[in-house]
Amino acid sequence: MVTTLDSVDVVTVGVGWTGGIIAAECAKEGLKVVGLERGRERGTEDFSIVHDEYRYAVRYELMQDLSRETITFRNNRRQRALPMRQLGSFLLGEGLGGAGTHWNGQTWRFLPYDLQIKTITDEKYGANKLPAEYTIQDWGITYDELEPYFDRFEKTAGISGEDKNPFWGKRSSAYPTPPMKKTPILQRFETATSNLGLSPFMVPSANLSEAYENPDGQQINACQYCGFCERFGCEYGAKTSPEITVVPAARETGNYEVKFNANVVEVMKEGDRVTGVRYFDTVTFEEFIQPANVVVLTSYVMNNAKLLMVSEIGQQYDPETGQGSLGKNYAYQILPGATGFFDEQMNTFMGAGALGMTVDDFNGDSFEHGDLDFIHGASLSITQTGSRPILANSTPPDTPSWGAEFKRASIENFTRTLNVGGQGASMPHKENFLALNGTYKDIYGVPLLELTYNFTDQDRALHNYITERAGEIMQEMGAKTVVTRNPITDYDIVPYQTTHNTGGTVMGADQATSVVNNFLQHWDAENLFVVGAGNFAHNGGYNPTGTVGALAYRCAEGVIRYSREGGSLV
């Protein structure tokens, strides 16, 4: 039996950064909002014993239970896609705050080049710079149009940073709080990159350098540099996350309710409008329908795309013909870099998720690509996130992987190893896409999502070039041994790489090549909005959260306008 609940103005599917921002903005305007979260409620009080590396970083306490739902994967269409039985290459979160609870806190604005990548690349290098199978496209919005929303998100989150990057777009105001501490390790990177003629600056951080009260009146505390950020919640309330900012701001209005253990399986649709969502209680398996005037999909990249597919909203992308936009332009991230082994010991065990310095001299189009066989690039950073005892076992080449010599080398190098790493941009390719799997289903009887993805020649060329630059920086930093990362071949979903998945529900100005417009409003259903990194037409050289936050504020403005005026917003 299905229970139909009372209708509300807005329902969001997922309560992380995007769901929290939509809820806070709409609730402050008097709209009645319900957030459906398939995980449990959690907050700062739940993280008092968070410094348990095995529980959180190895056993993934805060992540999705893959025995209930997972994705299937294959490198190409000739292979059979199989379920991912254990979390590997990326970590799917669940629970209040979503991935915004267990993130590191690096908070970037994508570059002006990113948002108009097709136009700028074609104008500068010609339309044939990349072969036709790379489906790059503009985002349907410019940096200047998105800048006020970047500013809004940074002020909500209290981001700590400095405006010293010559390659960024213009800012309307300074960062709300000063940058984090410039440690001796970061100073070493700063000196080396300056000697090489590069332009180092502090990473913009949601681990705050000082206590801060945001415009909604929410208090964020100062970082303690404990080194337990990524894969962990913050017991100090010092890593900005949805459950200490936008969620309480929404709740304080009296217009917002969160329903936990609510797994949405379908968006309900009648004609050219959606009417609400259908969900299961994950504990009792009771089935509910939540009617709403506006539905906003605010879950992770994979789930937003899957819900549109199972609900048959939009045209599924066909790699054979190139027709359709749903599932198109899935992208990931390329991770070039170099490791340095030093003689002297350094404090590598203290840190914070976004404590670091970066150079953007090889990111976006800040360097000449005329004679190169790739476009875009990577931010190159050193981060001092805190080396922990179980997973931090850097050893020089040719060290045995077990036994007495491994133990000796691991202990010796625990405080003598540094890494310079790049977040390499990922260009969309016609053979990298999301679809529904025809064989496997989740615990609710819904088909699993199918990911088809492999690295491309563009990826391999970018990786090789940026890795060489990372090696040069590490050499200048004085390492006695420099080990550059191996060239990439095929993508492997097993080892962890990054939880920076993008695409599948891309935004744009053309309905034929995008799922949503630049207010994140669905082309085929005006009262349906879809917001997240799935809107990215490609992945840039940064962490995605800052740009996702900006898009969420843009989307919230659209939801409020639609609730008052109706109709298409573009």
C-alpha positions as CSV (number, residue, x, y, z in Angstrom):
1,M,0.0,0.0,0.0
2,V,1.3,3.5,-1.0
3,T,0.6,6.4,1.4
4,T,0.1,9.8,-0.2
5,L,1.3,12.6,2.0
6,D,0.2,16.3,2.1
7,S,1.5,18.4,-0.7
8,V,4.3,20.9,-0.2
9,D,5.7,23.8,-2.2
10,V,9.1,22.2,-2.8
11,V,10.6,18.8,-2.3
12,T,14.3,18.1,-2.6
13,V,15.8,14.7,-3.1
14,G,18.9,14.6,-1.0
15,V,20.1,16.9,1.9
16,G,23.7,17.8,1.2
17,W,25.0,21.1,0.0
18,T,22.6,21.5,-2.9
19,G,19.5,20.3,-1.0
20,G,20.4,22.4,2.0
21,I,21.0,25.6,0.0
22,I,17.7,25.1,-1.9
23,A,15.8,24.5,1.3
24,A,17.3,27.5,3.2
25,E,16.7,30.0,0.4
26,C,13.1,28.7,-0.4
27,A,12.1,28.4,3.3
28,K,13.3,32.0,4.0
29,E,11.0,33.1,1.3
30,G,8.0,31.4,3.0
31,L,7.8,28.3,0.8
32,K,7.1,25.0,2.6
33,V,10.0,22.6,1.9
34,V,10.5,18.9,2.6
35,G,13.9,17.3,2.2
36,L,14.1,13.6,1.6
37,E,17.4,12.0,2.8
38,R,17.9,8.3,2.4
39,G,20.5,8.3,5.2
40,R,20.3,9.1,8.8
41,E,20.5,12.4,10.8
42,R,23.9,13.3,12.0
43,G,25.8,16.3,13.2
44,T,28.8,17.6,15.1
45,E,27.8,15.7,18.3
46,D,28.1,12.4,16.4
47,F,31.8,12.9,15.6
48,S,33.2,13.0,19.1
49,I,35.2,9.8,18.3
50,V,35.8,10.6,14.7
51,H,39.6,10.1,14.9
52,D,39.2,6.4,14.1
53,E,41.0,5.9,10.8
54,Y,39.9,2.3,10.5
55,R,36.2,3.0,11.0
56,Y,35.9,6.0,8.8
57,A,38.8,6.0,6.3
58,V,39.1,2.3,5.7
59,R,35.7,0.9,6.5
60,Y,33.8,3.9,5.2
61,E,31.4,4.5,8.0
62,L,29.9,7.6,6.3
63,M,29.5,6.1,2.9
64,Q,26.7,4.4,0.9
65,D,25.8,0.8,1.7
66,L,26.5,-0.9,-1.6
67,S,24.6,-4.1,-0.6
68,R,21.4,-2.0,-1.1
69,E,22.3,0.0,-4.1
70,T,25.4,0.4,-6.2
71,I,26.4,1.2,-9.8
72,T,27.7,-1.1,-12.6
73,F,30.8,-0.4,-14.6
74,R,32.6,-1.2,-17.8
75,N,35.4,0.5,-19.7
76,N,33.7,0.3,-23.1
77,R,30.5,-0.9,-24.8
78,R,32.1,-4.2,-25.8
79,Q,32.4,-5.3,-22.2
80,R,29.7,-6.5,-19.8
81,A,29.0,-4.0,-17.0
82,L,29.3,-5.5,-13.5
83,P,28.2,-4.2,-10.1
84,M,30.7,-2.3,-7.9
85,R,30.6,-4.5,-4.8
86,Q,33.0,-2.4,-2.7
87,L,33.7,1.4,-2.8
88,G,36.8,2.0,-4.8
89,S,37.7,4.8,-7.2
90,F,35.1,7.2,-5.7
91,L,33.1,7.3,-2.4
92,L,29.4,7.7,-2.5
93,G,28.2,9.3,0.7
94,E,24.8,9.3,2.4
95,G,23.2,10.8,5.5
96,L,22.6,14.4,6.4
97,G,25.2,16.6,4.8
98,G,26.0,14.1,2.1
99,A,29.5,14.3,0.7
100,G,29.6,17.8,2.2
101,T,30.2,16.1,5.6
102,H,33.2,14.0,4.6
103,W,34.9,16.4,2.1
104,N,38.3,18.0,2.5
105,G,37.1,21.5,2.1
106,Q,38.9,22.8,-0.9
107,T,36.6,25.4,-2.4
108,W,37.3,26.7,-5.9
109,R,35.6,28.7,-8.6
110,F,35.9,27.1,-12.0
111,L,37.7,29.4,-14.5
112,P,36.1,31.7,-17.0
113,Y,37.6,29.4,-19.6
114,D,35.7,26.5,-18.2
115,L,32.3,28.0,-18.7
116,Q,33.0,29.0,-22.3
117,I,35.4,26.2,-23.2
118,K,34.1,25.4,-26.7
119,T,33.9,29.1,-27.8
120,I,37.3,30.1,-26.4
121,T,39.1,26.9,-27.6
122,D,37.7,27.2,-31.2
123,E,38.5,30.9,-31.4
124,K,42.1,30.5,-30.2
125,Y,43.1,27.1,-31.7
126,G,40.5,26.3,-34.3
127,A,37.5,23.9,-34.3
128,N,39.7,20.9,-34.9
129,K,42.0,21.3,-31.9
130,L,40.4,18.1,-30.5
131,P,38.8,15.3,-32.7
132,A,35.1,15.3,-33.1
133,E,34.5,12.5,-30.6
134,Y,35.3,14.9,-27.8
135,T,31.9,16.5,-27.0
136,I,33.0,19.7,-25.4
137,Q,30.4,22.5,-25.1
138,D,29.8,25.8,-23.4
139,W,27.8,25.7,-20.2
140,G,25.2,28.2,-21.2
141,I,26.4,30.7,-18.6
142,T,29.4,32.9,-18.3
143,Y,31.7,33.4,-15.3
144,D,30.5,37.0,-14.8
145,E,26.9,35.8,-14.7
146,L,27.8,33.1,-12.1
147,E,30.1,35.3,-10.0
148,P,27.5,36.7,-7.6
149,Y,26.5,33.1,-6.7
150,F,30.1,32.1,-6.1
151,D,30.3,35.1,-3.8
152,R,27.2,34.0,-2.0
153,F,28.4,30.5,-1.4
154,E,31.8,31.6,-0.1
155,K,30.2,33.9,2.4
156,T,27.8,31.2,3.6
157,A,30.7,28.9,4.0
158,G,33.2,31.5,5.4
159,I,35.9,30.4,3.0
160,S,39.5,31.2,4.1
161,G,41.7,32.4,1.2
162,E,43.6,35.1,-0.6
163,D,43.1,36.7,-4.0
164,K,46.6,36.2,-5.3
165,N,46.0,34.0,-8.3
166,P,46.6,36.0,-11.6
167,F,44.6,33.5,-13.6
168,W,41.3,33.7,-11.8
169,G,38.2,35.5,-12.9
170,K,37.4,38.8,-11.2
171,R,35.9,38.8,-7.7
172,S,33.3,41.2,-6.4
173,S,34.6,40.9,-2.8
174,A,37.5,39.4,-0.8
175,Y,37.3,36.0,0.9
176,P,35.3,36.2,4.2
177,T,38.3,35.0,6.3
178,P,42.1,35.1,5.9
179,P,44.0,32.1,4.5
180,M,45.1,29.2,6.7
181,K,48.6,29.0,8.2
182,K,51.5,28.9,5.8
183,T,53.4,26.0,7.3
184,P,57.1,25.3,6.7
185,I,56.1,22.6,4.1
186,L,54.0,25.1,2.2
187,Q,56.8,27.7,2.4
188,R,59.1,25.2,0.8
189,F,56.6,24.8,-2.1
190,E,56.2,28.6,-2.3
191,T,59.9,29.1,-2.6
192,A,60.4,26.4,-5.2
193,T,57.5,27.5,-7.5
194,S,58.5,31.1,-7.2
195,N,62.1,30.2,-8.2
196,L,60.6,28.5,-11.3
197,G,58.7,31.6,-12.2
198,L,55.3,30.4,-11.2
199,S,52.6,32.1,-9.1
200,P,51.8,30.2,-5.8
201,F,48.9,31.1,-3.6
202,M,47.0,29.5,-0.6
203,V,44.3,27.0,-1.4
204,P,40.8,28.4,-0.7
205,S,39.6,26.5,2.4
206,A,36.4,25.6,4.1
207,N,38.5,24.6,7.1
208,L,38.4,28.1,8.6
209,S,41.4,30.0,9.7
210,E,39.3,31.8,12.3
211,A,35.8,31.6,13.9
212,Y,33.1,33.1,11.6
213,E,29.4,33.9,11.7
214,N,27.8,33.7,8.3
215,P,25.1,35.9,6.9
216,D,22.4,33.5,8.1
217,G,23.7,33.8,11.6
218,Q,25.3,30.3,11.7
219,Q,28.6,30.0,13.7
220,I,31.6,28.1,12.2
221,N,34.6,27.5,14.4
222,A,38.3,27.8,13.7
223,C,40.2,24.8,12.4
224,Q,42.3,22.8,14.9
225,Y,44.7,21.3,12.2
226,C,44.0,17.8,13.6
227,G,44.4,16.1,10.1
228,F,41.1,14.3,10.1
229,C,39.0,15.9,7.4
230,E,38.5,13.8,4.2
231,R,36.2,10.8,5.0
232,F,35.5,12.2,8.5
233,G,33.0,14.6,10.0
234,C,34.4,17.5,12.0
235,E,33.8,17.3,15.8
236,Y,34.8,21.0,16.2
237,G,32.3,22.4,13.7
238,A,35.3,24.0,12.0
239,K,35.0,22.3,8.6
240,T,32.1,24.1,6.9
241,S,29.3,21.6,6.0
242,P,25.6,21.7,5.3
243,E,24.6,20.4,8.7
244,I,26.1,23.4,10.5
245,T,25.1,26.1,8.0
246,V,22.3,25.9,5.5
247,V,20.3,23.0,7.1
248,P,19.9,24.8,10.5
249,A,19.2,28.1,8.6
250,A,16.3,26.3,6.8
251,R,15.0,24.7,10.0
252,E,15.0,27.9,11.9
253,T,12.4,29.3,9.5
254,G,9.8,26.8,10.6
255,N,9.1,26.0,6.9
256,Y,11.4,23.1,6.5
257,E,11.2,19.4,7.4
258,V,13.8,16.6,6.7
259,K,12.5,13.1,6.4
260,F,15.3,10.6,7.0
261,N,15.6,7.0,5.7
262,A,13.7,8.1,2.6
263,N,15.0,6.6,-0.6
264,V,13.4,8.2,-3.7
265,V,12.9,5.7,-6.6
266,E,10.8,7.8,-9.0
267,V,9.8,11.3,-10.0
268,M,6.1,11.3,-10.7
269,K,5.0,13.0,-14.0
270,E,1.8,13.9,-15.6
271,G,2.0,15.5,-19.1
272,D,4.7,18.2,-19.1
273,R,4.7,18.6,-15.3
274,V,6.1,16.6,-12.4
275,T,3.7,16.1,-9.4
276,G,6.0,14.8,-6.7
277,V,8.2,11.8,-5.9
278,R,7.8,8.2,-4.8
279,Y,10.0,6.9,-2.0
280,F,10.6,3.9,0.3
281,D,11.3,4.1,4.0
282,T,14.7,2.3,4.1
283,V,13.9,0.7,7.5
284,T,10.3,-0.4,7.2
285,F,10.1,-0.6,3.4
286,E,6.8,1.4,3.5
287,E,6.1,3.2,0.3
288,F,5.1,6.9,0.1
289,I,4.3,9.6,-2.4
290,Q,5.3,13.1,-1.6
291,P,3.4,15.5,-3.8
292,A,5.0,18.9,-4.5
293,N,4.6,22.0,-6.7
294,V,8.3,21.9,-7.5
295,V,10.7,18.9,-7.4
296,V,14.4,19.5,-7.1
297,L,16.9,16.7,-7.6
298,T,19.8,17.5,-5.2
299,S,21.4,14.1,-4.7
300,Y,24.7,12.9,-6.0
301,V,25.7,13.0,-9.7
302,M,24.9,9.3,-10.2
303,N,21.5,9.3,-8.5
304,N,20.2,12.5,-10.2
305,A,20.8,11.0,-13.6
306,K,19.4,7.6,-12.5
307,L,16.1,9.1,-11.2
308,L,15.5,10.9,-14.5
309,M,16.2,7.7,-16.4
310,V,13.9,5.5,-14.4
311,S,11.2,8.2,-14.5
312,E,11.6,8.5,-18.3
313,I,12.1,12.2,-18.2
314,G,14.4,13.5,-21.0
315,Q,16.0,11.7,-24.0
316,Q,18.6,9.1,-23.1
317,Y,22.0,9.7,-24.8
318,D,22.9,7.3,-27.6
319,P,26.6,7.1,-28.3
320,E,25.9,5.5,-31.6
321,T,24.0,8.5,-33.0
322,G,25.1,11.2,-30.6
323,Q,21.4,12.0,-30.1
324,G,19.9,12.7,-26.6
325,S,21.5,14.5,-23.6
326,L,20.6,12.4,-20.5
327,G,23.7,10.6,-19.4
328,K,26.0,12.4,-21.8
329,N,29.3,14.0,-21.0
330,Y,30.2,11.9,-18.0
331,A,33.7,13.1,-16.9
332,Y,36.0,12.3,-14.0
333,Q,39.5,13.8,-13.2
334,I,43.1,13.0,-14.1
335,L,45.7,12.8,-11.3
336,P,49.2,13.6,-12.4
337,G,51.9,14.3,-9.9
338,A,55.2,13.5,-8.2
339,T,56.4,12.2,-4.8
340,G,59.6,13.5,-3.2
341,F,61.6,11.6,-0.5
342,F,63.7,13.9,1.8
343,D,66.5,13.5,4.3
344,E,65.1,15.8,6.9
345,Q,61.9,15.1,8.9
346,M,58.9,17.4,8.6
347,N,55.6,17.7,10.5
348,T,53.4,15.7,8.0
349,F,50.9,14.3,10.6
350,M,49.2,17.6,11.4
351,G,47.2,19.4,8.8
352,A,43.7,20.1,7.4
353,G,41.8,19.0,4.4
354,A,42.4,22.2,2.5
355,L,45.7,23.3,4.0
356,G,47.8,23.8,0.9
357,M,49.4,26.0,-1.8
358,T,48.7,25.8,-5.5
359,V,49.9,27.1,-8.8
360,D,47.5,27.6,-11.7
361,D,50.2,28.4,-14.4
362,F,49.3,25.1,-16.1
363,N,45.5,25.1,-15.5
364,G,42.8,26.1,-17.9
365,D,44.2,28.1,-20.9
366,S,46.7,30.0,-18.8
367,F,49.5,28.5,-20.9
368,E,49.9,28.1,-24.7
369,H,48.4,24.9,-26.1
370,G,49.2,25.5,-29.8
371,D,51.9,22.8,-30.0
372,L,50.3,20.4,-27.4
373,D,48.0,17.5,-28.2
374,F,45.5,18.3,-25.4
375,I,43.5,21.3,-24.0
376,H,43.0,22.6,-20.5
377,G,45.4,21.4,-17.7
378,A,45.5,21.1,-13.9
379,S,45.9,23.0,-10.7
380,L,49.2,21.8,-9.2
381,S,49.2,21.7,-5.4
382,I,50.9,20.6,-2.3
383,T,48.5,19.8,0.5
384,Q,49.2,19.1,4.1
385,T,46.1,17.1,5.0
386,G,47.6,15.0,7.8
387,S,49.3,11.7,7.3
388,R,47.5,9.0,9.3
389,P,49.1,5.7,10.5
390,I,47.2,3.1,8.6
391,L,46.9,4.4,5.0
392,A,50.1,6.6,4.9
393,N,52.9,4.1,3.9
394,S,55.0,6.0,1.3
395,T,58.2,4.1,0.5
396,P,60.8,4.6,-2.2
397,P,60.8,2.5,-5.4
398,D,62.0,-1.1,-5.1
399,T,61.0,-1.3,-1.5
400,P,59.3,-4.7,-0.8
401,S,55.6,-4.5,-0.2
402,W,55.7,-6.5,3.0
403,G,58.1,-7.6,5.7
404,A,60.8,-6.0,7.8
405,E,62.3,-3.8,5.1
406,F,58.8,-2.4,4.2
407,K,58.2,-1.6,7.8
408,R,61.5,0.1,8.2
409,A,61.1,2.2,5.0
410,S,57.5,3.1,6.0
411,I,58.5,4.4,9.4
412,E,61.6,6.1,8.0
413,N,59.6,8.0,5.3
414,F,56.5,8.8,7.3
415,T,57.8,12.3,8.1
416,R,60.1,12.6,5.1
417,T,57.7,12.3,2.1
418,L,55.9,15.1,0.3
419,N,53.6,15.0,-2.8
420,V,52.8,17.6,-5.5
421,G,49.6,16.6,-7.2
422,G,47.5,17.9,-10.0
423,Q,43.8,17.8,-10.4
424,G,43.6,17.4,-14.1
425,A,40.7,18.5,-16.2
426,S,38.6,15.7,-17.9
427,M,37.1,16.4,-21.3
428,P,33.9,14.6,-22.3
429,H,34.1,11.9,-24.9
430,K,31.3,10.3,-26.9
431,E,32.0,6.8,-25.4
432,N,32.0,8.0,-21.8
433,F,28.4,8.1,-20.5
434,L,25.7,7.0,-18.0
435,A,22.8,4.7,-18.7
436,L,20.6,2.2,-17.0
437,N,21.8,-1.4,-16.7
438,G,19.6,-4.0,-18.2
439,T,20.5,-6.9,-15.8
440,Y,21.1,-5.7,-12.3
441,K,18.6,-4.0,-9.9
442,D,18.8,-2.5,-6.4
443,I,17.0,-3.7,-3.3
444,Y,13.9,-1.7,-4.4
445,G,13.7,-3.4,-7.8
446,V,15.0,-0.4,-9.7
447,P,17.7,-0.9,-12.4
448,L,21.2,0.0,-11.4
449,L,23.0,2.8,-13.1
450,E,25.6,1.8,-15.7
451,L,28.8,3.7,-16.0
452,T,30.8,3.4,-19.3
453,Y,34.1,5.2,-18.9
454,N,37.8,5.0,-19.9
455,F,40.7,7.4,-20.1
456,T,41.3,9.0,-23.5
457,D,44.3,10.2,-25.5
458,Q,43.5,13.7,-24.3
459,D,43.7,12.5,-20.7
460,R,47.0,10.6,-21.2
461,A,48.7,13.6,-22.9
462,L,47.5,16.0,-20.2
463,H,48.7,13.5,-17.5
464,N,52.2,13.2,-19.0
465,Y,52.7,16.9,-19.4
466,I,51.5,17.9,-15.9
467,T,53.4,15.1,-14.3
468,E,56.6,16.5,-15.8
469,R,55.8,19.9,-14.3
470,A,55.2,18.3,-10.9
471,G,58.5,16.5,-11.0
472,E,60.3,19.8,-11.8
473,I,58.7,21.4,-8.8
474,M,59.5,18.5,-6.5
475,Q,63.2,18.6,-7.7
476,E,63.3,22.4,-7.0
477,M,62.0,21.6,-3.5
478,G,65.1,19.7,-2.7
479,A,63.9,16.1,-2.7
480,K,66.8,13.5,-2.7
481,T,64.6,11.2,-4.7
482,V,61.8,12.3,-7.1
483,V,59.3,9.7,-8.3
484,T,56.8,10.8,-10.9
485,R,53.5,9.1,-11.3
486,N,53.3,6.3,-14.0
487,P,51.5,7.1,-17.3
488,I,47.9,6.2,-17.3
489,T,46.5,3.5,-19.5
490,D,42.9,2.2,-18.9
491,Y,40.7,3.5,-16.0
492,D,40.5,1.1,-13.1
493,I,37.5,1.6,-10.8
494,V,39.1,-0.4,-7.9
495,P,41.7,1.9,-6.3
496,Y,40.5,5.2,-4.8
497,Q,41.3,8.2,-7.0
498,T,38.8,11.1,-6.4
499,T,35.1,11.6,-5.7
500,H,34.9,14.3,-8.4
501,N,32.4,12.7,-10.8
502,T,30.6,15.1,-13.2
503,G,28.2,15.2,-16.1
504,G,25.1,13.2,-17.1
505,T,22.6,16.0,-16.5
506,V,24.5,18.8,-18.2
507,M,23.4,22.4,-18.4
508,G,23.4,24.6,-21.5
509,A,21.6,27.0,-23.8
510,D,20.5,24.3,-26.3
511,Q,17.8,21.8,-25.4
512,A,19.3,19.3,-28.0
513,T,22.6,19.1,-26.1
514,S,21.7,19.7,-22.5
515,V,19.3,18.5,-19.8
516,V,18.7,21.7,-18.0
517,N,18.9,25.4,-18.7
518,N,21.1,27.8,-16.8
519,F,18.7,28.0,-13.9
520,L,19.0,24.2,-13.7
521,Q,15.4,24.0,-14.8
522,H,14.6,20.9,-16.8
523,W,13.8,21.5,-20.5
524,D,10.9,19.0,-20.5
525,A,9.2,19.8,-17.2
526,E,9.3,23.4,-16.0
527,N,8.6,22.6,-12.4
528,L,11.5,20.1,-12.2
529,F,15.1,21.3,-11.3
530,V,18.3,19.2,-11.3
531,V,21.4,20.6,-9.6
532,G,24.8,19.2,-8.8
533,A,28.1,18.4,-10.5
534,G,26.1,16.4,-13.0
535,N,25.4,19.8,-14.6
536,F,29.1,20.3,-15.6
537,A,29.6,19.9,-19.3
538,H,33.2,18.8,-18.5
539,N,35.3,18.6,-15.4
540,G,37.9,21.3,-14.7
541,G,41.2,21.4,-12.8
542,Y,39.7,21.9,-9.3
543,N,37.5,20.3,-6.7
544,P,33.8,20.8,-7.9
545,T,32.1,21.9,-4.6
546,G,32.6,25.7,-4.9
547,T,31.0,25.6,-8.4
548,V,28.3,23.3,-7.3
549,G,27.5,25.7,-4.4
550,A,27.2,28.6,-6.9
551,L,24.9,26.6,-9.2
552,A,22.7,25.7,-6.2
553,Y,22.2,29.4,-5.3
554,R,21.4,30.1,-8.9
555,C,19.0,27.2,-8.9
556,A,17.4,28.4,-5.7
557,E,16.7,31.8,-7.3
558,G,15.1,30.0,-10.2
559,V,12.9,27.8,-7.9
560,I,11.7,30.9,-6.1
561,R,11.0,32.8,-9.3
562,Y,9.2,29.8,-10.8
563,S,7.1,29.4,-7.6
564,R,5.9,33.0,-8.0
565,E,5.7,33.4,-11.8
566,G,5.7,30.0,-13.4
567,G,6.9,29.2,-16.9
568,S,10.4,28.8,-18.4
569,L,13.0,31.0,-16.8
570,V,15.0,31.4,-20.0
